Amino acid sequence: MLQTLRNMFKVQEIRKGLIFTFLMLIVIRLGSLIPVPGIDGQRLSEFMNTLDESGAFNFFNMMTGGSFEQMSVFALSITPYITSSIIMQLMTIAIPKLEEMQKDGEEGRKKIAEITRYVTVGLSLATSLAMAIGFGRSQYLVSFDVPTVLVMVAAMTAGSAFLMWIGEQITTHGVGNGISIVLVINILSRIPADMVTLFEQFVSGKKLAPALLAAVIIIAVILITVVLVIILQDAERRIPVQYSQKVVGRKQYGGQSTHIPLKVNTAGVIPVIFASSLLQFPSVIATMLGKGNGTGIGSQILRGMNSNNWFNLQQPIYTIGFVVYMVLIVFFAYFYTSITFNPLEISNNMKKQGGFIPGIRPGRTTTDYLNNILHYIIFIGAVGLLIVATIPIVFNGVAGAKVSFGGTSLIIIVGVILETIKQIESKMQVRNYKGFLNE
């Protein structure tokens, strides 16, 4: 491993990319400490403590790296960009012109990326305006007037756009996928505080035996989850493909064997993010409006949507919300994969190039075969996601731990780290150096 690290820094391109990425990450963390102008810090801190106790915004605060809690200029983080990217992927199905752009090679992808940027700015404007007006009406601003609102909106929108630009610059000049790395650094920034919380809650002040047992359980939960994420991220089903030979003049073309790699977790972390966001959004809105703490049926439903109340042995009724969570993950796993993987298109491309799956006739039969395999794989991937996401939730519920990171965080962290290592390794192999994964 040490030899690999030395070889990595010998490659000038990788060395410069790592340094650039590191500097950009420092800028991101510094920006998360700059408060938005016009915020009443004391009243906002009291409001955030109320939110923290309810646990309604833990997921969103995790995604922003604590910037929302501190209401910094990066309070929106890159969540508008992620949302706009998802919207654009959905729109490529509904709008034929966007679908043509997507199939139009590099130029088409550049046009879609440009549209995505405009959508990101639009979402940032709408979100920051709603937050500014909501905070102003709740008297969390120094003064609720047009100039203060405009400055607040401009600061948060500019912060989100700046983070989007940093992500793109890391992709171009740094190492790995910039947007994913920005998201990961936000999540990682919350983990030290969560570790301190766990230590103070389960280890500090306890007798040696209980403290040691608690530490072992916490470490085991984290390690098991990480190992499962690694297995889930790397697992794939390889469908063999054979190409027929063609004779042109005196030369033969084709005839080689290859395969179609279908990842078991085809949708990645998207189903978990969608499901968590959908369940947390009503609770966040209700909490910000001062609702949700009553005894009515609406408040009970909101508590059931909050993952902090699941698997609570004292109030097991709220675990019904976890059943909804499971259904949403499975639904979004199938939905997202269906819009990103088209068996009919793959079947037609194989047929045009003279390829076929051994034992399967080209055309409709191949499409049906790919659909059946895909449905089977999606189900396995969705079950894997459920297991990974459930382990930390069960631990938090049974033990009463109040931490922001969970299965979703670990899936994102491990997935991005693995992809970044693979990119570095591919660059190192070009220089004939051995990579991390080859040792």
N, C-alpha and C positions, 0 to 999 in steps of 0.2 A: 504493500500500500504506500509506504514512504517513497519507494522508487517511482511509483506511478505519479505521486504528487510532484516529485522533482522533474520527471519527464513532462508533466503537464505545464509547468512554468517555463520549460525550455522552448515551448512553442510560442513564438511572439504573438500570434493572432489570439491564442487562448489567454495568454498573460494580459494583454491589453483589454480583452473582453472582460476578464474577471475584475480587473482594476476599475474599469468603467462602471460595471454593474455594482461594485461595492460603493463607489462614490455616489451613484444614483440612489442607492438604498439609504445612505446617510442623509441625503437631501429629503427623502420621503419621511424619515423619522423626525428630522428637524421641523419639517412643515407641519407635522401632526401636533406640534407644541405651540404653534402660532394661533391665538384665539381669533375668532371672527369679530370684526369691529361691531360695536353696538350691543354686545351681549352683557347682561347683568350677571356677573360671575357667581355671586353669592346665591341669588335666587335660583339660577340654573343648577348650581351644585346640589341644592336641596331637592330640586325636581329630579335630577339624575339619581340621587340616592333613593328616591321613591321608586323610580323605574328599576333600579338595581335590585331592590327588595322583591319586586314582583317578578323579576326574571323575564319580563316580556320582551326586552330588547337585547338579550344576551347574544342572540345569533347575529343581529345586525351590527352590534358593537364589535363582535369578533371579526366580522368581514371588514370593518373599517379600522381595525387595529387600535381601538380605543379613541379614535379621533372624534366619533360622534359623542362619546361621553364627555370629552373635553371641549366639544363644539369648536374644533379648530377649522382652519380654512380647507382642510382635507376631510371634513366631516362626512361628505358623500362618498369619499374614496372612489373606487372604480366601479362601484355597483351600477351607476347609470350606463357605463360602457358594457358591462356584462349583460344588463337588461336589453340594451339596444342591439347587441349581437344576437341574442336569442330572438328578438323581434324580427330582425332581418332574416334569420334562418327560417322562421315561420313564414315570412312574407315571400320568400323564394318559391314556396309552394302555391301560394294564393295569387301571386302576380307573375304572369308569364314572362314579362320583360326582365324581371329580376332573375328568373330562372335561366333565361338566355345569357344574362351577364355572368352568372355563376359558371356556366358551361363554356364561356368565351375565354378560357385560359387566364393568363396573368393580367391582361388588361381588364377583363371583366371583374376579377377579384379586387383590383385596385379601385374600380368604380364603386363596388359594394362597400369596400373599406371606407371610402370617402363619404358615402351616404351614412354609414354607421357612425362616423364622427359627428355629422350634423344631427343625427337622432340623439346621440349622447348629450350634445350641448342642449338640445331641446328638453330632454328629460331632466337634465341638471337644473335648467331654468325653472321648470315646473315644480320640481321637488323643493328646491331652495326657496322659491316664492311661497309655497304652501307652508314650509317650516317657519319662514320669517313672519308671515301673517299669524300663524298659530302661536308662535312664541310672543308676538306683540300683543295679541289679545289676552294671553295668559300673564302678561306683565313680566316677561323674562328678558325684555329689552330695556336698555337705558332710557330710550324714548321711542314710542311707537308713532313714527311719522314716515313720510315718503322717503326722505333722504336716507334714514337709517335702514329701512327695508331694502332700498336699492343697493346700498353699500353691502349689506349682508348677502343679498342675492348674487351680486357681482363677485364677491369674495369666494363664496362656496362654488359657484359655477366655474370660475377661473381655476379654483383648486382641483376640481374634478377633471377639467380639460387638461390641466398641467400634468396630473397623474397619468392620464391617457397618453399624453405626449411622451412622458418618461418611459412608459411601458413600451411604446413603439421604438424609442431610441435604444432601449436595452435589447430588444429583438434584433435591431439592425447592427448595433455596434458592440453589444455586450454578449452575454452567454444565456442561452435558453429563451423561452417565451416570456417577453417582458411583462405582459399583463398578468400572467400566472405568477411570476416572481413577485410583482407588487402585492398581489393578494396573499402570497405565502408570507412575506415579511410582515404584513399586517397581522396575520394569525399568530406568527411566531412571537411577535412583540407582546402578546397577551399571555403566553404560556408561563413566563417567570412569575407573574403575579398569581396565576392560578396554582402554580406549584407551591408558592408561599401560603396560599389559602388552604390547600390540602394539608400542608405540613402543620400549620397552626391548628387546624380542625381535628386532625387524626393522630398526630405524632407528638407535637409539643405539649409538655406538661403531663403526659401519660406515663404509666409505668413501663418498664423496659419491654416486657413480653407483649402487651397490647400494642405498644408503639411500633415494635419490630414487625408484628403481624400486619398492622395497618400499612406500613411501608412496603412490605412484600406484596400485599394485595394490590396496592396502587401501581407498583412497578409491573406486576404480572398483567394487570388489565391493559396498561399502555403497550407492553411488549406484544401481547397476544393480538391486540388490535392492529398494531403496525405490521406484524407478520401476515395477518389475514389480508390486509390492504395490499401488501407486496404480491401475495399469491393471486389476489383478485386482479390487480393491474396487469400482471404478466401473463395470466392464463389466456389461451386462445385456441380456437378450433381451426385446424388447417384443412381446407378442402382441396384435394388434388385436382389439377387441371392439366390436360394433355393437349398439345397443339399438333395438328396434322402437318405432314411434310408437303412442301410445294417444290416442284422442280421448274426452274427458270433457266433455260439454256443448259449449261453444264453444272449449274450450282443448285444445291438444295437449301431451302429455307424452312424454318420451323422445325417441328418434330421434338422440341424440348418439353420437359415436364416442369411444372411450377405448382404453386398453390395459392389459394385465396385465404389470407389470414383473417379470421373473424374473432375479434376480441370478445371474451366472455362478458366483460363489463364494457359493452359497446357505448353506452351513454355516458360513461364516466361518472362524475359526481353530480351531474345536472339533475337527475331525479331527486337526490337528497336535498339539494339546494332549493329546487322548486317546491318540494313538499314542506320543508322547514319554513320557507318564506310564506307560503300560503297559509300555514297554520299560525305563524307568529304575527302576521300583518294585522289581523283584527285585534289581537291583544295589545299591540303597540299603539294602534289608533285609539282604542278604548282607554288605555292608561294615560295617554297624552291629553285626552279630553276629560280626565278625572273620573271615568266610569270604570266598571269592572270589579269594584271592591264590595259590591252589595251582596245580597242573599238571593236575588231573583234567578230565574232560569237562565237569563242571558249571561249573568256573571258566572254561573256554574259552567255553562258551555265554554266561556272564555278560559276558565281555569283548566278545563279538560283539554283545550288546545295548547296549553303551556307545557312544554316537555319537562319543566322542573317539577311538575306535579305527577308525572307518570311513575308507576311502580313505588309510590309512596304507601307503605304498609298501613299507615294510619288513615289514609283516605284512598282506598283502592278504586273507588268509582271513577276517579279522574283518568285512570289508565285506559278507559274506553277511547280517549283521544289517540292513544298509540295505535289502536286498530285502524283509525282513519289515516294515520300517518303511514302505516304499512300499505294500505290500499293505494294511497297517493304515490308512493315510491314505485310500486309495481306498474301503476297506470302511466306515470311519466317515463319509466324505463321503456315501455313498449311504444309510447307516443313519440319520444325523442328519437329512438332508433329508427322508427318508420319514416321519419322525415330526413334522416341523414344517410340511410342505407337503402338503396333501391335495387332489389333482386332482379326486377325486369330489365333495368338498364344494364346491369352486369351481365345478365344472360344474353342480351342482344349484342353487347360488345364482344363477348366470347365467341358468339356465332359468326360475327363479321370477321374476326381474326382467325377463324378456323380452330377455335379451342372448344373443348368439351370435358365434362366431368366423366371419368371412366365409369361405365355402367349406367350412365344417365343420358337419355337422348337430348340433343340440343333443342332450344325453343321453350315451349310451355312446360315441358317436363322438368327442365333445368330450373325454371323460375319457381315451380311448385316445390322442388327439392330444396332450393335455397331458402324459400319462405319457411318450410318446416324446420330446417336446421336453425334458422334465425330465431324463430319463436322459442325453440328449446333453449338456445343459448341465452336469450334475453331473460327467460325465467330464472335460469341458474345465476346470471349476473344480478338480477333484482334480489334474489334470496341472499346472495353474498353481500350486497349493499345493506340489506336489512340486518344481517348478522353483525356487520362492522359497525353500523350506526346504533344498534341496540345495546351492545356491550357497555359503552360509557353511559348510556341513558339509564340502564338498569342499575349500574353502580351509583350514579348520582341520586337516583330515586330511593334505593334501599338504604344507602349510607347517608343520604341527606347532604351530599356534596354540592356546593354552589360554584361551579366553574363554567367558563364560557366555551372552552374547547371540548370537542367530543368526536364522534365518529366522522362527521363531515369535515372537521378540521384536519384530522389525521389522513383522511382520503386525499384531500387537496395537497397537504404537505408532502406525503410520501409520493404521490403521483407526479407532482412537479419536480421533486428531487430526482426521481428515477429518469424522467424525460430529459432533464438537464444533464445528468450524468451520461446518458446515451448520446446526446449531442456532442459533449466534450470528447467522449470516447471515439466517436466517428471522426472528429477532427484529428485526434491523436493517431488513429490508425492510418490516416493519410500520410502522416509523418513517420510511419513504421514504429510507433511507440505502442506498448501494451497498455490497454485501458483498465479501468476499475473492474468491470464486469468479467474480464478475461482471467483475472487472478484466481 
